[in-house]
Structure formats: C-alpha cells, structure tokens
Amino acid sequence: MVKSMRIFLLEDDMALQKGIALKLTKEGHQVVCADTVASARREIQKQFDMVILDINLPDGSGIDICEDLRKQPVVPHILILTSNDAETDMVTGYEMGADDYMTKPFSLSVLISKVNAVQRRIEQSAPQSNNLLFDSTKQTVEIRGQVISLTRNEWRLFHALWQNVGQTLTKEQLLESLWDIDGDFVDENTLAVNIRRLREKIEENPSTPVIIENVRGIGYKLNKPE
C-alpha cells in the first residue's frame, strides 16, 4: 500500500482539524490544512491525492471547493464532512462531485479506514509496465530487473510523474511535488538537479533520455519504456 499521500483538510473547528491532521500525519501522510473557503481556494492549486472538506464554514461551503476541484485536470478523491445528516445534504454533496461522506461526530478510526481504501485504489490504478516498476511502499524503482533506491525528493518527483504517466506536467506542478512540509525552499534548479539524478538512475543513456522526457518550454513527462 502507498505509505504517503498528500491530503488537504478544510475544517474550521480547530480542535477537530488538529486531531485529524495529527492522526493522518502519524499514519505517514503529508497534511495541509485550511479553515476558510478563501484560504482553501489558494491551497487547492497544489496537487493532492485526497481532499477532506467540511461543508459549513464561516465564509461559505466546502461544496464550493468540491466544485472547483472537479474542474481541475487531475481530480483528487473528495471526502465531505458535515454536521448535517439530512438525506438532501448527502445527495447534494454527491451531485457536486464528492466521492464519500461522513457525518459528525465520527470515529477517527473509521476516517483512517476510508483513507486506507483510497490508498489501495490509487495503487491499483497506478500504470504498470513490464520494464518499469514503482514500489511506493519501499520508495524504489525497478528498471530492467534492477532495483534502484530513491532519495526523498527523487521519490516525490517520480511519484508525481508516475501518477500522470504519458502526460506533460509543468515545472510548477512538479515543484509542488517537491514542496516540503518542513518549509525547505525548492526552485527550478532543485527540480533540474532531481530530474538529472533520476535520469542517471533509470535511463540507459542519461544524455539522451527516453523515459523522462523534456517538453520544451513546459516541463516533463514520463514515458513507458518499450
């Protein structure tokens, strides 16, 4: 199972927000939190594997964020949290694009079980190749039968490319994948260095890469080896 996901949490009850974030962090996930719709709109420009949204907020509804997320090219798994248990509220959440729903109060253990289910689906839907295998649990890549260990930044970068195999990711999107919860600064030079190191590990000829392709003026994409 994937050991780490990037999870966004929108919750204005600060005690509940801290409790959920602490539990998810202990499970090994990277968690970004917000307590208003306005701050959430800024954060969701980043790439997340899962988004947990409260509905009732001081400046609007988590449903608004749900709608925004559904317009993005890559849509994360969306879980709605609410104090409302009316059937109409549940239906509205699903119609607006939510994947799952939890009514407060709820057990953190049940929430974690839902997160685990999302992890399994992500892993099962990950692209497969006979020549290139990605083990997100061990943070390794197997290429041409050889297992290669990755550094933390190399793993984050490769994970982003692997989830979007065949698609071009902009430099900005890839820099977001290198975003560090400890606040470590990342820039385009950091990205270029990590791309070069990845190529040295997985390309047969790093000077003429065919797996991690440079898309001039835009970014990079991961190609399946033939």
Residue pairs with C-beta under 8 A, 6 or more apart in sequence:
1 116
1 119
1 120
1 123
1 137
2 119
2 122
2 123
2 136
2 137
3 28
3 136
3 137
3 139
4 28
4 29
4 30
4 136
5 29
5 30
5 48
5 49
5 50
5 115
5 118
5 119
5 122
6 29
6 30
6 32
6 46
6 47
6 48
6 49
6 50
7 24
7 29
7 30
7 31
7 32
7 48
7 49
7 50
7 51
7 52
7 115
8 31
8 32
8 33
8 34
8 40
8 43
8 44
8 46
8 48
8 50
8 51
8 52
8 76
9 17
9 20
9 21
9 24
9 31
9 32
9 33
9 34
9 51
9 52
10 33
10 34
10 35
10 37
10 40
10 51
10 52
10 53
10 54
10 57
10 62
10 65
11 17
11 20
11 33
11 35
11 52
11 54
11 81
12 35
12 36
12 54
12 56
12 57
12 58
13 54
14 35
16 104
17 33
17 35
19 108
20 31
20 52
20 108
20 111
21 31
21 33
23 108
23 111
23 112
24 31
24 112
24 115
25 31
27 112
27 115
29 115
30 181
32 43
32 46
32 48
34 40
34 42
34 43
35 57
35 58
36 57
36 58
36 59
36 60
37 57
37 59
37 60
37 61
37 62
37 64
37 65
38 59
40 53
40 62
40 65
41 65
41 68
44 51
44 65
44 68
44 69
44 72
46 176
46 179
47 74
47 76
47 160
47 173
47 176
47 177
48 76
49 76
49 77
49 118
49 122
50 76
50 77
50 78
50 79
50 115
50 118
51 65
51 69
51 76
51 77
51 78
51 79
52 79
52 81
52 111
53 62
53 63
53 65
53 66
53 78
53 79
53 80
53 81
53 98
54 62
54 81
54 82
55 61
55 62
55 63
55 80
55 81
55 82
55 83
55 84
55 89
55 93
56 62
56 82
56 83
56 84
62 80
62 81
62 82
63 80
63 92
63 93
63 96
66 78
66 80
66 93
66 96
66 97
66 98
67 96
67 97
69 75
69 76
69 78
69 97
70 96
70 97
74 163
74 164
75 97
77 99
77 100
77 118
77 121
78 97
78 98
78 99
78 100
79 98
79 99
79 100
79 101
79 102
79 114
80 93
80 98
80 100
80 101
80 102
81 102
81 104
81 106
82 89
82 93
82 101
82 102
82 103
82 104
83 103
83 104
84 103
85 103
90 101
93 101
94 101
100 114
102 110
102 111
102 114
122 163
123 136
126 134
126 136
126 162
126 163
127 162
127 165
127 166
127 224
129 224
129 225
131 143
131 144
131 224
131 225
131 226
132 141
132 142
132 143
132 202
132 211
132 224
132 225
133 141
133 142
133 143
134 140
134 141
134 142
134 158
134 159
134 162
135 141
135 142
136 155
136 159
139 149
139 150
139 152
139 155
140 147
140 148
140 149
140 150
141 147
141 148
141 150
141 158
141 201
141 202
142 148
143 201
143 202
143 211
143 225
144 204
148 201
148 202
150 158
150 198
150 201
151 197
153 178
153 190
153 194
154 194
154 197
154 198
154 201
156 177
156 178
157 174
157 177
157 178
157 191
157 194
157 195
157 198
158 198
158 222
159 177
160 169
160 173
160 174
160 176
160 177
161 169
161 174
161 212
161 220
161 221
161 222
162 222
164 221
164 222
165 221
165 222
165 223
165 224
166 221
166 222
166 223
166 224
167 221
168 215
168 218
168 219
168 220
168 221
169 219
169 220
169 221
170 218
170 219
171 188
171 191
171 218
171 219
171 220
172 219
173 219
174 191
174 219
174 220
175 186
175 187
175 188
175 190
175 191
178 186
178 190
178 191
178 194
179 186
180 186
195 212
195 220
196 206
198 212
199 206
199 209
199 211
199 212
200 206
202 211
202 212
203 209
203 210
203 211
203 212
204 210
210 223
210 225
211 222
211 223
211 225
212 220
212 221
212 222
212 223
213 220
213 221
213 222
213 223
214 220
215 221
